[in-house]
Amino acid sequence: MQTKLKILMVDDHPSMIEGYKIILSYNNLGLEIETTAAYNCESAYKIITNVSNKIYFDLVFLDYSLPPYEEMHMKSGKDLAVLIKIHLPNAKIVMLTSHTEAILLYDIISSVEPNGLLVKSDFSAEELLSAFDKIMEGEIYHSATVNHNLKEMFSQKKILDQQNRQIISLLAQGIKTKNLPSYLNISISAIEKRKVNIRYYFNLKKGSDEDIIREAKRLGLV
């Protein structure tokens, strides 16, 4: 039976990593915790892709908001999570974030499918240990704010589906609305209807493409 767990912890606040290490040392599964720390996208990228040393991890604690690694187009923990799934396919991923916006939380779940998603303001040491136990036993764990905000979003049908997110992404790349049909294979009228829905999702009663982009950037969606 495995008694040692190798964890990669990625957070730009060293004190947070130290806190996680101390809390997890009291885990209820009798596991010895061995940790490696990274404080930005660049250092995490180099650890994750370091195949020469054949580094493996059982679990990755990954903050969503991190200093970017522009050279390799790593802008956030979400980008690193995609990389982890390629290079460390057996590692469980726990995403941690200070963001509470339902749209961003939904985007993390739909694009990353992490084993755990926790809003930092939610959990105490006891809850972190409980989440750790459940994740290690194969459950998917979402903290209270994640569950509440997603339930509210679904009840209001405020969901950004994949095509709406593609529209936002293309607009953020500077593609004009009139040219979007070439990229999406849907009519301009269908795109305009979707933009109305996007404004509704963002609580924008009115607004230009620039307003949509600005709100999407504020929420970390682009």
Number of C-alpha atoms within 10 A of each C-alpha: 3 7 9 12 14 18 21 24 24 28 24 17 13 14 10 13 21 13 11 17 16 13 15 18 14 15 17 11 12 11 15 15 16 13 17 14 18 20 17 22 26 21 13 24 18 11 18 22 16 13 12 6 8 9 13 18 19 16 22 22 21 25 26 23 20 21 16 16 16 10 8 10 12 20 21 19 27 23 17 24 25 15 16 22 16 12 16 21 14 13 18 21 25 24 26 21 16 13 18 17 15 22 20 18 22 20 19 19 17 12 13 19 17 20 23 21 28 25 18 17 14 13 16 11 14 13 12 19 20 15 23 21 17 15 19 14 10 10 13 15 20 20 19 14 21 21 16 12 17 20 13 12 18 12 10 10 10 17 18 20 12 12 12 16 16 15 21 22 16 19 19 18 11 11 14 11 15 11 12 18 15 10 11 14 9 11 12 16 10 10 20 13 10 16 20 14 17 22 18 13 17 16 11 15 9 10 12 11 16 12 14 20 20 14 17 20 13 11 17 18 16 17
